[in-house]
Amino acid sequence: MGTDSPFLLAAVSLLSALHMGYLARRVGLSRMAHKVLPPSVTGPPEFERTFRAHQNCAEFYPLFLVTLWTCGLFFCEVTAAAGGLVYIIARQIYVNGYVKSTKKRLPGFYLTLAVIVTLSLLALIGVLRGILHKYFNIHL
């Protein structure tokens, strides 16, 4: 394993996977607290908000991983890893807010979007720069 291996991206990916496991566990605990048996996904509002918060995080997760790795491999690993940490924090803010009320999810949601957009744009810049260099011999 060389020193150029993407250790930071791997570390952030692992941390994010553990975070997703933690969020799934919160749904399980909410099921028990509100006596909502699987496979039911309806129940008291507190359970439904916890369930939806986790589902929303799961829906965003592939987008996060693709933008994290593409940005890290083609733009800057440190920048991508830092963005990944902010993403995890944003998702936690999102879930904590959503469990309380739907309106309280918005700060975490907006921060999540900002990170995804930033990682996407930086990834696009890195990929385009690489294409221009490799296929057109243009160095930016």
PEBEL-V440009 format. One record per residue. N is the residue number from 1. RES is the residue in three letters. D_LAST is the distance of its C-alpha to the last C-alpha in Angstrom with 2 decimals. Layout:
N/RES/D_LAST
N/RES/D_LAST
//
This chain:
1/MET/29.23
2/GLY/26.31
3/THR/24.86
4/ASP/21.67
5/SER/23.86
6/PRO/23.03
7/PHE/26.17
8/LEU/25.16
9/LEU/24.38
10/ALA/27.66
11/ALA/29.56
12/VAL/28.48
13/SER/29.23
14/LEU/32.62
15/LEU/33.37
16/SER/32.58
17/ALA/34.87
18/LEU/37.59
19/HIS/37.17
20/MET/37.67
21/GLY/40.78
22/TYR/42.03
23/LEU/41.66
24/ALA/43.57
25/ARG/46.25
26/ARG/46.56
27/VAL/47.38
28/GLY/49.98
29/LEU/51.55
30/SER/51.65
31/ARG/53.37
32/MET/56.00
33/ALA/56.51
34/HIS/57.00
35/LYS/58.73
36/VAL/56.35
37/LEU/56.83
38/PRO/54.20
39/PRO/53.28
40/SER/54.00
41/VAL/51.07
42/THR/53.27
43/GLY/55.32
44/PRO/55.47
45/PRO/52.58
46/GLU/51.41
47/PHE/51.05
48/GLU/49.37
49/ARG/46.75
50/THR/46.09
51/PHE/45.83
52/ARG/43.50
53/ALA/41.24
54/HIS/40.85
55/GLN/40.39
56/ASN/37.65
57/CYS/35.85
58/ALA/36.32
59/GLU/34.96
60/PHE/31.72
61/TYR/31.37
62/PRO/29.59
63/LEU/27.01
64/PHE/26.52
65/LEU/26.22
66/VAL/23.72
67/THR/21.38
68/LEU/22.01
69/TRP/21.22
70/THR/18.23
71/CYS/16.64
72/GLY/17.85
73/LEU/16.75
74/PHE/13.23
75/PHE/12.28
76/CYS/14.81
77/GLU/18.39
78/VAL/19.97
79/THR/18.75
80/ALA/19.91
81/ALA/23.17
82/ALA/23.87
83/GLY/23.39
84/GLY/25.69
85/LEU/28.31
86/VAL/28.24
87/TYR/28.66
88/ILE/31.72
89/ILE/33.19
90/ALA/32.61
91/ARG/34.40
92/GLN/37.25
93/ILE/37.61
94/TYR/37.62
95/VAL/40.33
96/ASN/42.44
97/GLY/42.42
98/TYR/43.11
99/VAL/46.05
100/LYS/47.62
101/SER/47.00
102/THR/44.63
103/LYS/43.56
104/LYS/42.68
105/ARG/39.94
106/LEU/37.72
107/PRO/36.05
108/GLY/34.93
109/PHE/33.92
110/TYR/31.73
111/LEU/30.07
112/THR/29.53
113/LEU/27.89
114/ALA/25.60
115/VAL/24.44
116/ILE/24.05
117/VAL/22.06
118/THR/19.75
119/LEU/19.29
120/SER/18.80
121/LEU/16.12
122/LEU/14.13
123/ALA/14.86
124/LEU/13.74
125/ILE/10.30
126/GLY/10.17
127/VAL/11.80
128/LEU/9.85
129/ARG/6.50
130/GLY/9.05
131/ILE/10.75
132/LEU/8.17
133/HIS/7.66
134/LYS/11.42
135/TYR/13.02
136/PHE/11.28
137/ASN/9.72
138/ILE/6.47
139/HIS/3.80
140/LEU/0.00
//
